Structure formats: C-alpha cells, structure tokens
Amino acid sequence: MASNYNLEKQHAKGKFHAIERINNLCDKDSFYEIYSAARHTCTSFGMDKKEIPYDGVITGFGKINGKKVAIYAQDFTVQGGSLGKVHGQKIAELIDKAIMAKCPVIGLNDSGGARIQEGVDALCGYGELFYQNVRASGTVPQISIIVGPCAGGAVYSPGITDFIFAVDTISQMFITGPKVVKSVLSLDISAEDLGGASIHAQKSGVAHFRASSEPECYEAVRKLLDYIPHYYGEEIVAEAKFKFDEKKKAKKIAEALPEESKKGYDIRNVIDCVVDDDSFFEVMKEFAQMAVVGFAKIEGKSVGVVANNPAVWGGLLNCDASDKIARFVRYCDAYNVPLVTFVDVPGFLPGPDEEQKGIIRHGAKVIYAYSEATVPKVTVITRKAYGGAYIAMCSKHLGADFVYAWPKAEIAVMGAEGALGILYAKEMKDPAQAALVAQKSQEYKDTIMTPTIAAQRDYISEIINPEETRQRVARSLEFLAQKTQNSSPAKKHGNIPL
C-alpha cells in the first residue's frame, strides 16, 4: 500500500511518513494493518466531498524484538492527521485489543489536533481514546512517540501513557500553541521554545526520553521493550548470558566515595558497579538530575533502579525529583519489576520556593509510592541518609525487604553541623568554646550518625563494604524472587497525594 501514501510530503519536512515509522519500529515484514477501510461520516463544511484514507491514522499489530505489539501512527499528510470520531475510535479499539491480547501499545503522534469540522464528535473520539488509555494503564505498557505537533486535548493521551519519547526539531507538545499564547498573553514565543523536545525533557518532565533523530528514537524504543514486561503478570525471564567484570568493578566501587563527605560524586558510577556491564538504561535523564532512575539488568534480569545523585545539589530531593522517583517506583510496582535504591540524601530542599511549590505534597508521593510497592525492594545507603528523606528513600520503615549500609554511611535526623546548631547554639557563637564544639561534633558523629546504631536497632540488614554490594543485591533479589504480597486493609484504592 506504500504507493498510496504521500511519502514526499513528509520527507520534505525532514520527517518519516507514518508507514515508514511503523516499519522502522517493527521487525521486518511483521506489521499488519487493521481498520484500513474506515472512513469518516462527517458532512459539514464540505467534508462529504473529502476522501480521508484510513481516517488519517494507520493502526495494526506487528512484532518488535520478536514479541507482539499493537501500534498506530497518525498521518500528517492526510487532513493534517486531525482526529475525528472514527480516527479516535480506531485507536481506542486497538488499545482494547491490546489489553485482550496482552501486548504493549505504541502510538506515533503527528497531528494538528481535533478535526474542527466534526465538532463534538471529534471530542468524542478523544474521550474514547483517553478512556482506553486509563483502562490499559497498569495492564499493558503504553509508549507515546511524539514525531510532530501534538496540541490541545491531544496531549492528554500521551500524558496518560507510561513513557513519552520526543525528537529534536520535530516534536511539539502544548495545550495552547504560539498563536493562542500571542493573542491571550501578548507573548511572542516559538513552538520549539513553548513545547519542543528539549523543553519537555529538561524542564517540564513530560518527556522521558529525547532523541536527536527519528532512527535514534526508534532504536531507544526497541531497547526499552527489552527491559520491561509486556503485560501485567508476565514473568521477567533472565537473559541466558550476562557480563560482569567483578575485579574491575570491585576496584571502581571501592573508590567511589570522595574523602570529603560533602563533596559530590556521580551515583551512576556506583550503579554501573552493581548492575550487569553496560546495562543501565536511564529514564528522564535530563530532568531533575539530583535523582537518577532507570532500568538495568542484574544477572540478566531486569530491575528498576532509583538513586539520589550527590553530583547535583548534593542529591537533595525537591518537588521535581520527588515526582520523578514516585512515578517510576509506581510503574515498576505495577509490572512487578524489582526495585534497587541507592541512597545518599541530605534531605528535602529547604526554602520558600519549594515550600510554595508544595514540597510537602510532592515529597509525600515518594513515601506513598515506596510504601505501596509490593515488589522486592533492596536499598543500599552509600553515604548520607538524613531526616525525612532517609525515611522516604525506601527505608525499612516503608517496607524495604533488605537495607544495606556502607561503613561510612551517616544515618541521622540531620548532619553534625545542623544538630550542633540546635543543641549547642550558644557555644558555637563563642570562640572560646571551639574545643567543646569540636568534641561534641565528633561525639555526635560517633554515637548518633554511625550505621552501627541503625544496625543495632534492626533498621539496617547488614553493614557491608562497597565491594560486596553487587553480591548482596543479587543474592537478595534471588531470595525475594517469589515474594508474595502481604495482606492489606480492605479498600477500593488509596488516595495518593497528587
């Protein structure tokens, strides 16, 4: 059917056509189109004279990495890819079929938005699509790829899905476009600055992945599908072969922490020493960089990794980092992906800006997500774990199955300097009391902050050397492989602080 497609129109814009996008994603010759004969029924504003092939969206099923997927691609060369009732129904029915067939749904979004000529019928198309997006959530993974404009109500379908991919120069997402912004706010702004790929990857956090080109994007999608279960209940099967350079990684992780406890370091260096070689696949890499989340393999089996990153703002939790962590934790829990958490957190970011943004509400999401998660949960405290942030980052108190701490870990309400500022405020102001302050500071570190205290209280499963981390985590996950959910109070569902 390729001869029926307006390939040249897309190529002129430096973009692939809808059918080319599908073929780039799917295994060779595996895609089969369905609902190709569907046509709109609108007669208003001359629509009765317009032929809109497949109502502007190609839908079907195929295979990626040998496993089945449902896939749709909006065709911008056909009525601007606008969504009418039939267009929306086609996608909604495809998602419904994916739920029944137990396979991921991948949507390629390239549309001018609602088909105005169809009025409320177009809104009906969106509504049915959103409804199926919600039905599918937690049942089958949903992946949205933004490869053109996605404006107005159209953004809420990707917004409901699990992962959003954006491509430089061609992806645009916004509730209201530049023209509306200009008319309402008298503000001149380009589509790229309003809702381009970099904006959503770095600032809004809407996009989970950003690629420089369409081929790079499709390769990343194929890679993601190798890490995640393809439906709720699918068992994560370990790869037959995995690589881990034990000797090299042991030396690297032993040297991971700086001598100065306040000096930052990149937590990815620790993660890479625990997971299989070159297996860490980071999610939302450019957003809220004081937190790191992503998928990895440990002994060939997929895990979800969450970590504070001391290289950025000391690893503090702010509103964005809290949202990033909470949503990723909930995704992993929804599909039974075990969680490994690396903790080095001095607390929640203080100050009026974060308080007014609602750090209480956002931080509570992390506590809620970890507490609710019933998957295997293994936590490693590498250095700092202070206050409420210690609790929030998958402590034993929130249901972690095993919590390990490195010998230099500091677990307390706050650091020594802050504590002494409260306990010995007068003495700290008096230079003559410097020796006493120094003595009390060391006493606080030795008797309060040491991981030994937490271990004695049974809050830490074991104090381990950094070089032992890989084996401890791997054996713990192996032990927890058949973990079953504890009973919970009768309820319909909880009320997460959104």
N, C-alpha and C positions, 0 to 999 in steps of 0.2 A: 504493500500500500504506500510505500515511500514516495512514489511518483505523485500521489495526491496531496502531499504535504508541501507547504510553502517554505522550503528549507532556506532559500536565498534571502528571504526577508529577515530571518533570524541571524544568518551569517553576516549580513550587512551591519548588524549591530554588535558583532563580535560575540554572539551568543549561539549556543546549540539550539536546535529545534527540539520540541517535546519528544518526538520519537527517537532522536539521536541521544537524548539524555537517558531515556529508558534503556536503550541498547548499550550505553556506556556503563550503566549501573548493573544490569543483569548479565548473567552468564550468556555466552554466545548461543543464539537461536533458542533461548528459553522462554521468551516473552510471548504471551498470547493475549490478544485484545478481547475485551468483552464490552457489550453495550455500544458497539461502533455505529449501529444504525439509529441510535437515539437522536431525536430532533426536538427542538423547542416547539411550543404551541402558541407562542405569543403572536398577536395580530396587530398590536398597537404600533403607531409611529412607523408604519411601513415594514414591520418585522415579518408580516405574512409573505413578503416578497424576498426575504433574505434566507439563503441557504447557509446554515451553520453546521458544517460537518461535525459529527460526534458531540455536538453542542459545546465545542471548544475545550474539551478535556478528554485525553486518552486514558482509559482505565483498563486494567488487566492484571494478570499474575505471571510470575516468572520465578527464576531462581537466582540467588546470589550466594557464591561460595558453595553451590550445590544444595542450598536449602531454600524452600519456597518462601516467596514474599508476595504481598499484594502491593500494587504500585499504580500511581496516577500522575499524570503530567498535564498541566494546563498549557494550552497552545495560544500564545500571544498573537500569532498570525491569523487566528480565527476570532473575529469580533473582539480583539484585544484580550482574549482569554477570559472575558467577563463571565461572571457566574449568574446564571439564571436558575429557574426551578429544576429543570432536568439536569443541568450541569451539577448542581448541588446534590440532587438525588443519586446520580451516578456514583459520586464519591462516597456518599453515605451508605449506599448499598454495598460498595466494595469493602468498606470498613466492617460492615455487618458480616459479610462473607469471611473476612479475615479473622474475625472473632470466632466464627464457627470452625474455620479451618485451622486455627491456632498458628498464625504466622504474622510477622511484623507488617506494618503498613508504612509505605514510604510515599510522601507527597512532594511533588515538584511544583512549586508555586511561582507562577509568572502570569499575573492577571491585573487588569485595570480596575478590578473590583466588581461591585454589584452591577448587573445589567439593568440600567435605569429604565429602559422601555418596559421591563416586566414588573416594575413596581414592587408591591408586597410579595409577589410570587418569588422574586429574587431573594427577599428576606427569608421566605420560607425555605429556600434552598440552603441558605446559610444556617438557619436554625436546625434543620435536619442533620446537617453536617456536624455542627457543634455537639448535638445530642449524641451522635455516634462516637465522636472523639471522646466524650466523657465515658460512654459505655465501655470503650476499648481500654481506657486508662487502667493500668494495673493488670490487664488481661493479656494484651499483646503490645509490644513496643511500638511506638509511633514516632516516626522520624520525618521532620519537615526540612526541605531544602529550598531556600529562597534564591531563585535564579532570575529575578526580575522584580517588578513592582508588586507590593503586597500592602494594600492600603485599606483604611476604613475597617469595616467589620471583618474583612478578610483576614486581618492579623490574628483574630482570636482563635482560629483553628490551629495555626502553628503554636500559638501561645498556650494551648491546652496540651499539646503533644510533648513527648519526653525530651527530644533533642532537636535543636534547630541549627542547621548549617547555613552559613552565609558566605557569599563570594564577593571579593573586592570588585568594585566599579559597577557591578550589575545587580546586586541585592539592595532592595529598598523596602523598609518596613516603617509605617507610621499610621497613626489613627487619622490624622488630617495632613494632607500634603502641603507643599510650599505655597501654593496659591491660596489655600484657605488660611494658612498662617499669616500670609501677607494681608489678606482682606480683614481678618479679625484683629490681629495684633500689630499690623503695620510693620511687620518684621520681614526683611529680605533674607531668605536662607535657601540654600540649595538642597536638593533631595538627598545628596550624599551627606551633607552636614546634619540634616534632620534625622535621617534614618538609614544611613549606609552601613555596610558590614562592620567597619571599624567602630562606629558608634555603639552598635549593639553587642559587639564582642568585648569592648573595653569599658564602656560607661553604663549602659542600661542593664547589661547582663542577660538580655533577651536571647542572644545567640550563644550557643555552647561551643561552636567551632567556627573558625574563619579560615577560608582558603583563598589563595591568590588567583586561582583559575578553576574552571569547571572540572577538568580532569582530576586535579588535585583534590577537589571536594569529593568527587565520586569515589576516589580511592580511600579517602578517610571514612566514608560511609560504609564501604565494604569491610574496612578494618574494624570499625565499631561493632558490626554484626558478628564478628568473630569472638567478641568478648562477652556478649550478653545472651541470656536465654531468649529464645524466640517466642516464648509464650509462658504464662504463669504455670508453674508446675514442671517445666522442662528441667531435667537434671543437668547440672553443669558437668560435662564429661572432661576429664583431664586429657590434655594432649599426650600422645604416646611418648614424645621426646621433648625434653626441655633442657636448656643450658643454664648453668650457674657456676661462675668461676669463684669457687669458695675461697681459695687462697688470696686472690686479688681483692675480693670484696671484703674479706675479714680485715685486711690491712687498711683499706679505704675507710671502713666504718669506724675502726678504732681511732682514726684521726679526724673524724667528722666534726667533733665539738671544738670550738676555739678555746684557748686557755682562759681568756677573759669571758666571764659569764654573761656580760652584757653585749658582747659582740655578736653580730648576726651571722648566719650561715644559711645556705640553701638546703632546705629539707629534702629536696629531690635527690641530693647526694646520699642521704640516708635511705630513702625509699629504694633507690637503684641497688643498694647493697643488700636488700632484703628480698626483693621480687626477682623473678627469673630475668636473665640478661635481656636488656633492651625491650622489656615487655610493658613498661609503664606507658599508658595511653591517657594523657591528661585531658580533662574536660574543663571548659571555661578557663583556659589558661591565662587569658588576658584580663579577666575580671576579678576584682577583689583579691589581689595577688598575695595578700597576707595569709590566705588559705589556699591549699592545694587539694584538688580532688581528681580522681580518675580511676580507670580500670587497670589491672595488672594481672599477671599470672604468678602463682606460687606453686611450684612443682606441677606446672602445666594446667593448673585450674584457676579459673577467673575469680578475682576478688575485687572488692571496691576499696579504694584507698582514700583516707581523709587525713589531712595533716595541717598543722599550723606551720607557717613559713617565717622563721625569725629574720630572714633576709629582707623582709618588707614590714616596716613598722613594728619590728620585734615579734611579729606573729600575733599581735593583738587581734581580738575579734571586734569587728564593727558591724553595722547593720547589713551591709552587702555580703561580708564574709559569712555571717550567720545564715542568711538566706541561701547562699551557695552551698554551704555544708548541709543544711537541713533538707533541702530538696534532693541532693544527691543521696543522702542517707535513706530518705524515703523511697527513692527509686530502687536502690539496692535491696531494701527490705521487701518491696513489692514483688520482686522477682527472685527472692532467696539467694542473693549474691552476698557471700560473707563480707564482713567489714573489718578492715585493719586500720587502726587510728594511731597516728604518731603525734604526740603532744609535746609542745614547747610553747606555752602560752602564759604571758604575764598578766592577762586579764582582759576585760572588755574595755574598749577605747573610751576614755573619760571625756567629759566636756559638754558644753551646751548644744553643739551641733548634733552630736549623736543622740543626746537625750531627747532633743526636739524631733529628731527623725523617728524616734521610737525604739531605741536600742533595747529597752525592756521587752517590748513585744517581739522584736526580731531575734534577740538572744534566746527568748523562751522557745522559739521554734527549734533551736538546736537541742535543747533539753527534751522537748516533746518528741522530736524525731528519733533520737537515740533511745529514749525510754520506751517508745512504742515498738521499736525494731526488735524482732524476734530471731533474726538470723544470727549465726555465730559472730560474736564480737570480741576482737582481740585488740587490746590497747597497749601501746609502748610509750612510756614517758621518758623522753630523751634528756630533758633539762628542766625548764620551769613549768610548774603547774600551780597557778595561784588562784585562790578565791573561787568565785562562781564559775569562772572559765574552766578551772580544774574539774569541777563537777560536770559541767556541760559537755566537755570533750570525752564522752564515753567512759566515765569513771565507773568503778564497781557499783557505786550507789545508783547509777542509772541502768544497771543490768549488764555491764560488761562481763563476759564469761571468764576472761583472764586479763589481768593488768600486770604488765612487767615494767620495771623501772631500771634505768641505768644508774650506776653508783653515784653519779654527780647530780642526780635529779633533786630538784627543790620543790617540795610539796608543802604549801602553807597558805594561810589566808592572804598574805602579801609578802613581798620581799623584806629583807632585813632593814633597809633604809626607811621604808614606809612604816614598818612596825615600830621602829625606834622613834620615829617622828611622833608617834602617838603615845608610846609607853614612857619615853624619856624626852619629852618636848623641851622642858626647861634646861636639862643637862646638855642637850645638843646645841643650845644657844650660847652656852658658857664654854669658852675655850679652855678654861681650867679643868673642865670635866671630860676632855678629849679622851684620856686614857680609860675612864669609866665607860664612855660611849663605845669605844673600840672593844672593850671587854664584853660588854653586853651584846654588841653586834655579833661577835664570834659565838657567844653563848646561844644566841637565837638561832644561828645557822646550825650549830651542833646539836641542839636539843629540840628544835621545832621544825626546821626545814628539811632535815635529812630523810631520805626514803625509808630508813630503818624504822622510824616511828610509824609510818603508814603500814609497813610490812608487819610490824608487831600487832597493829590493830586489825590485821587481816584485810586491809584495803588494797594491798599490793600482793599479787600472787607469788612473785619472786623478784628479787633484785638480781639482775643479770648484767654481764659485761656486754658492751656493744657487739662484740664478735659472735655472741651467742644468739643474737636476735633472730636471724634467719631460721635457725633450727627450732627455736622456741615457738615462733609464729607458725611455722609449717606443721610442727607436731601438734600444736594446739588446735589448728584448723582440722587436722586429720582426726583428732579426738572428737571434735564437735560436729563432724560431718552429718551425723544422724540426729542432730539436736532437734528436740520437739518443743512446741510452744507450750508455755505454762498457761494454766487456766487464768482467765481474766474476768472481772465483774461483768455481769450481763448488761449489755448496752447495744444500741444500734451502731454508733460510732462515736469517737471522741470529737472534741472541738479544738483543733489546733489553732493557736493564736496567729491568725493570718494578718 
